[in-house]
């Protein structure tokens, strides 16, 4: 599943209710994707977990050592 491409990933997120997808009314080649409310909540949870992981990872370093990594 990891390498199924953007269309497969988008379809899975739509099926899980995390993403909505619509066609552009002026150009049928375009598809618009947007996080649903549930998708936004899930993203925020994941972002907080990621931020905590980064803080733990870099927590033992001095600020002068962290700056070049950012």
C-alpha positions, 0 to 999 in steps of 0.5 A, spaced: 500 500 500 505 504 501 507 505 494 500 505 490 501 512 488 497 518 489 490 516 486 490 509 491 492 513 497 487 519 495 481 513 494 483 510 501 483 516 504 476 518 501 473 511 503 476 512 510 472 519 510 478 523 511 478 526 504 473 529 500 474 529 492 471 533 487 472 535 479 473 542 477 466 544 473 471 548 468 476 543 467 475 535 468 482 534 468 482 537 475 480 534 481 480 538 488 481 534 494 480 537 501 481 534 508 474 533 511 473 535 519 475 528 521 481 528 516 483 535 519 482 532 526 486 526 524 492 530 521 492 535 528 493 528 532 498 526 527 502 533 527 502 533 535 505 526 535 510 528 530 512 534 534 512 531 541 517 525 537 521 531 534 522 534 541 524 528 544 529 526 539 532 533 540 531 534 547 538 532 549 541 537 544 543 544 546 540 550 542 546 551 538 546 544 536 539 544 534 539 550 530 543 547 524 538 541 523 532 546 523 
